[in-house]
């Protein structure tokens, strides 16, 4: 009901996967299978709150703590620390308050 209301107020047309047609969104089906395999089937989750806690821990490990190929094998935090050190973000450049002269000005 809330989704319908939101979509109506934002002029969004909702499109749902037809029952029995999971290949219409193979990405999410693959993701759901991976979550079930890597997380929920490996852990006993007695209730919804425990499932949420288990999934949040997995999300944090996956997004924040594991090395990423796109970051040359570094964790996001390690990459951020290296980037801050390389770019010396604590010592930012102070720009002159004088206007920049363009060609032809002041000559």
Biotite code that builds the C-alpha atoms (Angstrom):
import biotite.structure as struc

atoms = struc.array([
    struc.Atom([0.000, 0.000, 0.000], chain_id="A", res_id=1, res_name="UNK", atom_name="CA", element="C"),
    struc.Atom([2.758, 2.464, 0.943], chain_id="A", res_id=2, res_name="UNK", atom_name="CA", element="C"),
    struc.Atom([4.717, 1.618, -2.201], chain_id="A", res_id=3, res_name="UNK", atom_name="CA", element="C"),
    struc.Atom([1.638, 2.198, -4.346], chain_id="A", res_id=4, res_name="UNK", atom_name="CA", element="C"),
    struc.Atom([1.022, 5.558, -2.672], chain_id="A", res_id=5, res_name="UNK", atom_name="CA", element="C"),
    struc.Atom([4.646, 6.644, -3.104], chain_id="A", res_id=6, res_name="UNK", atom_name="CA", element="C"),
    struc.Atom([4.683, 5.579, -6.766], chain_id="A", res_id=7, res_name="UNK", atom_name="CA", element="C"),
    struc.Atom([1.436, 7.423, -7.422], chain_id="A", res_id=8, res_name="UNK", atom_name="CA", element="C"),
    struc.Atom([2.663, 10.681, -5.815], chain_id="A", res_id=9, res_name="UNK", atom_name="CA", element="C"),
    struc.Atom([5.982, 10.488, -7.711], chain_id="A", res_id=10, res_name="UNK", atom_name="CA", element="C"),
    struc.Atom([4.333, 9.506, -11.012], chain_id="A", res_id=11, res_name="UNK", atom_name="CA", element="C"),
    struc.Atom([6.321, 6.259, -11.094], chain_id="A", res_id=12, res_name="UNK", atom_name="CA", element="C"),
    struc.Atom([5.041, 3.197, -12.918], chain_id="A", res_id=13, res_name="UNK", atom_name="CA", element="C"),
    struc.Atom([5.762, 0.008, -11.011], chain_id="A", res_id=14, res_name="UNK", atom_name="CA", element="C"),
    struc.Atom([6.805, -3.069, -12.966], chain_id="A", res_id=15, res_name="UNK", atom_name="CA", element="C"),
    struc.Atom([6.835, -6.389, -11.186], chain_id="A", res_id=16, res_name="UNK", atom_name="CA", element="C"),
    struc.Atom([8.456, -9.670, -12.168], chain_id="A", res_id=17, res_name="UNK", atom_name="CA", element="C"),
    struc.Atom([5.771, -12.062, -13.269], chain_id="A", res_id=18, res_name="UNK", atom_name="CA", element="C"),
    struc.Atom([5.290, -15.078, -10.980], chain_id="A", res_id=19, res_name="UNK", atom_name="CA", element="C"),
    struc.Atom([7.404, -18.003, -12.121], chain_id="A", res_id=20, res_name="UNK", atom_name="CA", element="C"),
    struc.Atom([9.657, -15.793, -14.302], chain_id="A", res_id=21, res_name="UNK", atom_name="CA", element="C"),
    struc.Atom([12.778, -15.139, -12.155], chain_id="A", res_id=22, res_name="UNK", atom_name="CA", element="C"),
    struc.Atom([14.931, -14.738, -15.260], chain_id="A", res_id=23, res_name="UNK", atom_name="CA", element="C"),
    struc.Atom([13.270, -11.364, -15.832], chain_id="A", res_id=24, res_name="UNK", atom_name="CA", element="C"),
    struc.Atom([15.713, -10.047, -13.223], chain_id="A", res_id=25, res_name="UNK", atom_name="CA", element="C"),
    struc.Atom([18.594, -12.505, -13.097], chain_id="A", res_id=26, res_name="UNK", atom_name="CA", element="C"),
    struc.Atom([20.824, -10.090, -11.146], chain_id="A", res_id=27, res_name="UNK", atom_name="CA", element="C"),
    struc.Atom([18.560, -9.966, -8.093], chain_id="A", res_id=28, res_name="UNK", atom_name="CA", element="C"),
    struc.Atom([17.865, -13.693, -8.274], chain_id="A", res_id=29, res_name="UNK", atom_name="CA", element="C"),
    struc.Atom([21.617, -14.336, -8.261], chain_id="A", res_id=30, res_name="UNK", atom_name="CA", element="C"),
    struc.Atom([22.056, -11.932, -5.345], chain_id="A", res_id=31, res_name="UNK", atom_name="CA", element="C"),
    struc.Atom([19.246, -13.566, -3.359], chain_id="A", res_id=32, res_name="UNK", atom_name="CA", element="C"),
    struc.Atom([20.753, -17.004, -3.949], chain_id="A", res_id=33, res_name="UNK", atom_name="CA", element="C"),
    struc.Atom([24.177, -15.817, -2.849], chain_id="A", res_id=34, res_name="UNK", atom_name="CA", element="C"),
    struc.Atom([22.752, -14.281, 0.338], chain_id="A", res_id=35, res_name="UNK", atom_name="CA", element="C"),
    struc.Atom([20.925, -17.502, 1.157], chain_id="A", res_id=36, res_name="UNK", atom_name="CA", element="C"),
    struc.Atom([24.017, -19.621, 0.464], chain_id="A", res_id=37, res_name="UNK", atom_name="CA", element="C"),
    struc.Atom([26.669, -17.420, 2.117], chain_id="A", res_id=38, res_name="UNK", atom_name="CA", element="C"),
    struc.Atom([24.690, -16.177, 5.057], chain_id="A", res_id=39, res_name="UNK", atom_name="CA", element="C"),
    struc.Atom([21.322, -17.564, 5.991], chain_id="A", res_id=40, res_name="UNK", atom_name="CA", element="C"),
    struc.Atom([22.001, -21.275, 5.430], chain_id="A", res_id=41, res_name="UNK", atom_name="CA", element="C"),
    struc.Atom([25.305, -21.089, 7.346], chain_id="A", res_id=42, res_name="UNK", atom_name="CA", element="C"),
    struc.Atom([23.771, -19.493, 10.430], chain_id="A", res_id=43, res_name="UNK", atom_name="CA", element="C"),
    struc.Atom([20.871, -20.508, 12.596], chain_id="A", res_id=44, res_name="UNK", atom_name="CA", element="C"),
    struc.Atom([18.488, -17.563, 12.702], chain_id="A", res_id=45, res_name="UNK", atom_name="CA", element="C"),
    struc.Atom([15.686, -18.150, 15.204], chain_id="A", res_id=46, res_name="UNK", atom_name="CA", element="C"),
    struc.Atom([13.772, -14.975, 14.393], chain_id="A", res_id=47, res_name="UNK", atom_name="CA", element="C"),
    struc.Atom([13.585, -11.970, 12.089], chain_id="A", res_id=48, res_name="UNK", atom_name="CA", element="C"),
    struc.Atom([15.672, -9.743, 14.388], chain_id="A", res_id=49, res_name="UNK", atom_name="CA", element="C"),
    struc.Atom([18.505, -12.272, 14.403], chain_id="A", res_id=50, res_name="UNK", atom_name="CA", element="C"),
    struc.Atom([18.297, -12.553, 10.604], chain_id="A", res_id=51, res_name="UNK", atom_name="CA", element="C"),
    struc.Atom([18.593, -8.758, 10.320], chain_id="A", res_id=52, res_name="UNK", atom_name="CA", element="C"),
    struc.Atom([21.605, -8.722, 12.632], chain_id="A", res_id=53, res_name="UNK", atom_name="CA", element="C"),
    struc.Atom([23.278, -11.571, 10.710], chain_id="A", res_id=54, res_name="UNK", atom_name="CA", element="C"),
    struc.Atom([22.623, -9.886, 7.352], chain_id="A", res_id=55, res_name="UNK", atom_name="CA", element="C"),
    struc.Atom([23.943, -6.519, 8.602], chain_id="A", res_id=56, res_name="UNK", atom_name="CA", element="C"),
    struc.Atom([27.155, -8.146, 9.831], chain_id="A", res_id=57, res_name="UNK", atom_name="CA", element="C"),
    struc.Atom([27.572, -9.840, 6.458], chain_id="A", res_id=58, res_name="UNK", atom_name="CA", element="C"),
    struc.Atom([26.896, -6.560, 4.632], chain_id="A", res_id=59, res_name="UNK", atom_name="CA", element="C"),
    struc.Atom([29.548, -4.758, 6.669], chain_id="A", res_id=60, res_name="UNK", atom_name="CA", element="C"),
    struc.Atom([32.123, -7.521, 6.085], chain_id="A", res_id=61, res_name="UNK", atom_name="CA", element="C"),
    struc.Atom([31.350, -7.643, 2.368], chain_id="A", res_id=62, res_name="UNK", atom_name="CA", element="C"),
    struc.Atom([31.322, -3.879, 1.780], chain_id="A", res_id=63, res_name="UNK", atom_name="CA", element="C"),
    struc.Atom([33.851, -2.577, 4.293], chain_id="A", res_id=64, res_name="UNK", atom_name="CA", element="C"),
    struc.Atom([36.247, -5.263, 5.490], chain_id="A", res_id=65, res_name="UNK", atom_name="CA", element="C"),
    struc.Atom([36.991, -7.538, 2.546], chain_id="A", res_id=66, res_name="UNK", atom_name="CA", element="C"),
    struc.Atom([39.611, -6.605, -0.062], chain_id="A", res_id=67, res_name="UNK", atom_name="CA", element="C"),
    struc.Atom([38.148, -5.350, -3.345], chain_id="A", res_id=68, res_name="UNK", atom_name="CA", element="C"),
    struc.Atom([39.667, -6.064, -6.756], chain_id="A", res_id=69, res_name="UNK", atom_name="CA", element="C"),
    struc.Atom([38.597, -2.618, -7.920], chain_id="A", res_id=70, res_name="UNK", atom_name="CA", element="C"),
    struc.Atom([40.802, -1.136, -5.151], chain_id="A", res_id=71, res_name="UNK", atom_name="CA", element="C"),
    struc.Atom([43.857, -3.217, -6.089], chain_id="A", res_id=72, res_name="UNK", atom_name="CA", element="C"),
    struc.Atom([43.176, -5.740, -3.343], chain_id="A", res_id=73, res_name="UNK", atom_name="CA", element="C"),
    struc.Atom([42.747, -3.154, -0.598], chain_id="A", res_id=74, res_name="UNK", atom_name="CA", element="C"),
    struc.Atom([39.858, -2.777, 1.808], chain_id="A", res_id=75, res_name="UNK", atom_name="CA", element="C"),
    struc.Atom([37.795, 0.405, 1.392], chain_id="A", res_id=76, res_name="UNK", atom_name="CA", element="C"),
    struc.Atom([39.178, 1.771, 4.680], chain_id="A", res_id=77, res_name="UNK", atom_name="CA", element="C"),
    struc.Atom([42.774, 0.990, 3.680], chain_id="A", res_id=78, res_name="UNK", atom_name="CA", element="C"),
    struc.Atom([42.201, 2.633, 0.313], chain_id="A", res_id=79, res_name="UNK", atom_name="CA", element="C"),
    struc.Atom([40.702, 5.723, 1.987], chain_id="A", res_id=80, res_name="UNK", atom_name="CA", element="C"),
    struc.Atom([43.665, 5.996, 4.382], chain_id="A", res_id=81, res_name="UNK", atom_name="CA", element="C"),
    struc.Atom([46.138, 5.703, 1.507], chain_id="A", res_id=82, res_name="UNK", atom_name="CA", element="C"),
    struc.Atom([44.227, 8.273, -0.543], chain_id="A", res_id=83, res_name="UNK", atom_name="CA", element="C"),
    struc.Atom([44.100, 10.750, 2.374], chain_id="A", res_id=84, res_name="UNK", atom_name="CA", element="C"),
    struc.Atom([47.847, 10.342, 2.968], chain_id="A", res_id=85, res_name="UNK", atom_name="CA", element="C"),
    struc.Atom([48.660, 10.741, -0.722], chain_id="A", res_id=86, res_name="UNK", atom_name="CA", element="C"),
    struc.Atom([46.472, 13.799, -1.154], chain_id="A", res_id=87, res_name="UNK", atom_name="CA", element="C"),
    struc.Atom([47.330, 15.280, 2.241], chain_id="A", res_id=88, res_name="UNK", atom_name="CA", element="C"),
    struc.Atom([43.728, 16.282, 2.910], chain_id="A", res_id=89, res_name="UNK", atom_name="CA", element="C"),
    struc.Atom([44.653, 17.734, 6.305], chain_id="A", res_id=90, res_name="UNK", atom_name="CA", element="C"),
    struc.Atom([46.857, 20.342, 4.653], chain_id="A", res_id=91, res_name="UNK", atom_name="CA", element="C"),
    struc.Atom([44.648, 21.808, 1.952], chain_id="A", res_id=92, res_name="UNK", atom_name="CA", element="C"),
    struc.Atom([45.944, 24.463, -0.384], chain_id="A", res_id=93, res_name="UNK", atom_name="CA", element="C"),
    struc.Atom([45.059, 28.035, 0.438], chain_id="A", res_id=94, res_name="UNK", atom_name="CA", element="C"),
    struc.Atom([43.967, 29.874, -2.639], chain_id="A", res_id=95, res_name="UNK", atom_name="CA", element="C"),
    struc.Atom([44.950, 33.467, -3.223], chain_id="A", res_id=96, res_name="UNK", atom_name="CA", element="C"),
    struc.Atom([42.211, 36.026, -2.815], chain_id="A", res_id=97, res_name="UNK", atom_name="CA", element="C"),
    struc.Atom([43.550, 37.957, -5.799], chain_id="A", res_id=98, res_name="UNK", atom_name="CA", element="C"),
    struc.Atom([41.527, 37.672, -8.995], chain_id="A", res_id=99, res_name="UNK", atom_name="CA", element="C"),
    struc.Atom([43.058, 35.593, -11.761], chain_id="A", res_id=100, res_name="UNK", atom_name="CA", element="C"),
    struc.Atom([44.127, 37.604, -14.789], chain_id="A", res_id=101, res_name="UNK", atom_name="CA", element="C"),
    struc.Atom([43.113, 36.289, -18.189], chain_id="A", res_id=102, res_name="UNK", atom_name="CA", element="C"),
    struc.Atom([44.913, 36.895, -21.462], chain_id="A", res_id=103, res_name="UNK", atom_name="CA", element="C"),
    struc.Atom([44.882, 40.503, -22.459], chain_id="A", res_id=104, res_name="UNK", atom_name="CA", element="C"),
    struc.Atom([44.130, 41.849, -18.981], chain_id="A", res_id=105, res_name="UNK", atom_name="CA", element="C"),
    struc.Atom([46.679, 44.071, -17.291], chain_id="A", res_id=106, res_name="UNK", atom_name="CA", element="C"),
    struc.Atom([49.258, 43.963, -20.091], chain_id="A", res_id=107, res_name="UNK", atom_name="CA", element="C"),
])
